[in-house]
Amino acid sequence: MTHTLQGREVRLRPGEIIVSKTDPRGRVTYVNDTLVRVSGFTEAEMLGQPHNVVRHPQMPRAVFGYLWTELLAGREVFGYLANATRDGGFYWVFAHVTPTRAPDGSIRGFHSTRRAPQQAGIDVFHPLYRRVLEAEQRAGGSAREQLAAGEAALAAELAARATTFDALVWSSTAAEGAAA
Ligand SMILES: Cc1cc2nc3c(=O)[nH]c(=O)nc-3n(C[C@H](O)[C@H](O)[C@H](O)COP(=O)(O)O)c2cc1C
């Protein structure tokens, strides 16, 4: 088990925003130029694909379990994520993912914006994700069994801090301009 993410790290420039949109099933319907440049995937390689095309293999399943539980319940999610680049590198982002709704209130897709993360947030979430990933790998078995083990590990980590995923995201993120 490595203790850092493998591959070359790409950093977003301050102020840059990565945008993507999906249909209700999570298939990519839009990517902006910044996602193309940072990820190294072409627009054609991403459009129509499941959004896990940019998934980093060292990200725990439980984080995406949480993401989809919230999204399908109609709630937005903020979080620190590491994504993979086409050439096997990675980049950390601070992501916001939200359902988009039709006028009748039904979910017609999902929309995500991501910007350069604060190091303080990576310092909290990188080791946390590593421990959750280790729990998933120890569990072995099917994807479902690994997800269950990861969800239990994530819940235990949050309970030990008497916090929630969202509260931990925000307590790890200094207000803009307030960082030391
Ligand atoms: C709008 C939107 C944006 C997403 N952005 C990412 C992302 O940047 N990186 C990522 O790994 N998964 C992202 N996902 C989650 C993926 O759909 C997927 O659940 C995840 O990559 C895990 O892959 P898996 O479900 O095949 O294990 C996003 C989903 C949506 C709806």
The ligand as an SDF file (V2000), in Angstrom:
LIG
                    3D

 31 33  0  0  0  0  0  0  0  0999 V2000
  -21.6690   15.8840  -11.9930 C   0  0  0  0  0  0  0  0  0  0  0  0
  -20.7990   14.7590  -11.4890 C   0  0  0  0  0  0  0  0  0  0  0  0
  -19.4430   14.9680  -11.3500 C   0  0  0  0  0  0  0  0  0  0  0  0
  -18.6000   13.9440  -10.9150 C   0  0  0  0  0  0  0  0  0  0  0  0
  -17.2750   14.2060  -10.8160 N   0  0  0  0  0  0  0  0  0  0  0  0
  -16.4390   13.2020  -10.4940 C   0  0  0  0  0  0  0  0  0  0  0  0
  -15.0400   13.4310  -10.4630 C   0  0  0  0  0  0  0  0  0  0  0  0
  -14.5520   14.5330  -10.6990 O   0  0  0  0  0  0  0  0  0  0  0  0
  -14.2410   12.3830  -10.1510 N   0  0  0  0  0  0  0  0  0  0  0  0
  -14.7340   11.1510   -9.8680 C   0  0  0  0  0  0  0  0  0  0  0  0
  -13.9470   10.2300   -9.6330 O   0  0  0  0  0  0  0  0  0  0  0  0
  -16.0580   10.9140   -9.8540 N   0  0  0  0  0  0  0  0  0  0  0  0
  -16.9060   11.9160  -10.1540 C   0  0  0  0  0  0  0  0  0  0  0  0
  -18.2590   11.6680  -10.1610 N   0  0  0  0  0  0  0  0  0  0  0  0
  -18.7430   10.3520   -9.6540 C   0  0  0  0  0  0  0  0  0  0  0  0
  -18.7390    9.2750  -10.7080 C   0  0  0  0  0  0  0  0  0  0  0  0
  -20.0140    9.2580  -11.3000 O   0  0  0  0  0  0  0  0  0  0  0  0
  -18.4810    7.8600  -10.0960 C   0  0  0  0  0  0  0  0  0  0  0  0
  -19.4490    7.5570   -9.1090 O   0  0  0  0  0  0  0  0  0  0  0  0
  -17.1040    7.7380   -9.4370 C   0  0  0  0  0  0  0  0  0  0  0  0
  -16.0870    8.1310  -10.3290 O   0  0  0  0  0  0  0  0  0  0  0  0
  -16.8160    6.3250   -8.9340 C   0  0  0  0  0  0  0  0  0  0  0  0
  -16.8680    5.4300   -9.9580 O   0  0  0  0  0  0  0  0  0  0  0  0
  -17.6400    4.0520   -9.7830 P   0  0  0  0  0  0  0  0  0  0  0  0
  -19.0190    4.4490   -9.3160 O   0  0  0  0  0  0  0  0  0  0  0  0
  -17.6010    3.4020  -11.0970 O   0  0  0  0  0  0  0  0  0  0  0  0
  -16.8770    3.3190   -8.7180 O   0  0  0  0  0  0  0  0  0  0  0  0
  -19.1370   12.6780  -10.5770 C   0  0  0  0  0  0  0  0  0  0  0  0
  -20.5050   12.4730  -10.6990 C   0  0  0  0  0  0  0  0  0  0  0  0
  -21.3360   13.4930  -11.1360 C   0  0  0  0  0  0  0  0  0  0  0  0
  -22.8170   13.2400  -11.2570 C   0  0  0  0  0  0  0  0  0  0  0  0
  1  2  1  0
  2  3  1  0
  2 30  2  0
  3  4  2  0
  4  5  1  0
  4 28  1  0
  5  6  2  0
  6  7  1  0
  6 13  1  0
  7  8  2  0
  7  9  1  0
  9 10  1  0
 10 11  2  0
 10 12  1  0
 12 13  2  0
 13 14  1  0
 14 15  1  0
 14 28  1  0
 15 16  1  0
 16 17  1  0
 16 18  1  0
 18 19  1  0
 18 20  1  0
 20 21  1  0
 20 22  1  0
 22 23  1  0
 23 24  1  0
 24 25  2  0
 24 26  1  0
 24 27  1  0
 28 29  2  0
 29 30  1  0
 30 31  1  0
M  END
$$$$
